[in-house]
Amino acid sequence: MNSSVTLEWKAVCKVDEILPGTGVGVRLPEGQAALFRTRDGQLHALDNMDPFSRANVISRGLLGSLGGTRVVASPLYKQHFCLETGKCLEDETVSLTVYPVRQRGELVEVAVG
């Protein structure tokens, strides 16, 4: 029996629809993701719902770096979430879901399965 999980990839937008250094909100089969393109072209996908305000606003957050960790700052209460792990730097008991993301040609895909 194969114990590996099969990921289902969903095309969510074209890569040029995300300006470098910004994010966009995308719909998933269940919920939303905040999709970011860093200035050096890396893609990251996190849950779009801010766990502190319960609003879908993470995609509107500011990208930056704290102590060498790449983060997005929530636009509402300013908590910082690691782009790699989803962990909140101010409250380690809180984290965002991180979704696998990839670029295939001009499309950006997020794993939803």
N, C-alpha and C positions, 0 to 999 in steps of 0.2 A: 504494500500500500504506500502511495506517495504522500508524504507528510508535508510537502512544500505547498505554499499558498500560491494560487495563480492570480496574478494581478490583471485587472481589466483597465486598460488605458482609454481615457476619454479625451478627445481633442477639445480644447476649451477656447483657444484663440490663436491668432497668428503672432509670432514672436515680435514683429514690428508694431503690434498694437500695444506693447508695453514699453514705454520709454525707459531707457537706462536710468537707474536710480529711483524708480517708482514702482507702484503696485497697482493691480486691478482686482476687482472682485469677480469671481466666476461661479456659476451655478454647477453644483454636482448633483448626482441622483438624490443624495440626501444632504441637504444643507449647502453651504457655500465655502469656498476657499479664497484666501488672499494669495494672489500669485505675484511674486516679486522678481524683477530683473535688476540685478546689481549693476553698478557702473562698469564692472569688468565682464558683464554678460552672463553671470551665473544666474540660474533660475531656482527659486525656492517657493514652496507652497505650504501654507499653514491654514488652520481653521480661521475663518474670517470673523467669528464671533468673539468679541472681547469678553473674557470670563468675569470681569469686574463690573461692566455696565450691561452685559447681555445684549449689546447692540452689534450688528454686523458692520464693523468699521475698521478692522485691522488693516485692510487693503489701502486705507487712506493714511496709514501711519508713515512716519519718517524713518528712512533707513539710515543706519549709522553704525558706529563701533564703540563698545565700552570695554576697556581692559583687553583689547584684542579679540573680543567676541562680536561677530556681526549680529546686529539686532534690528528690530523694528520697534519703534515707540508707539504705543497706542495713542491715537489722537484725542482720546477723552481724558483719561486719568494719568497718562504718560508712563505707564509701566513699560518696561523693555522686555521683549521676548527674543530669545536666541533664534536666528533663522535656521540653524542646523537641527536643534533639538526641541524647539518650542517652549523651553523652560523660561519662566518669568525670573528675571534677575533680582527683582525686589522681594519676591515671595516664592521660594523654591517649592512650595506645596502646590503651586498652580502652573499649568503648562497648556499649550495649544497643541492640537493634533498636527503632526507633520505628515504631508503627503509626498510620496515619490513623484518627481516631475522630470520630464525629459523633453528635448526638442527633436522633432523628426521633420527634417526639411524646414519649411517655414512655419509649421504648426507646433504649438506647445501642448503636451499631453500630461494629464494628471492621473495617477493610479487611484482607482476608486474601489477596487475589490480586495 
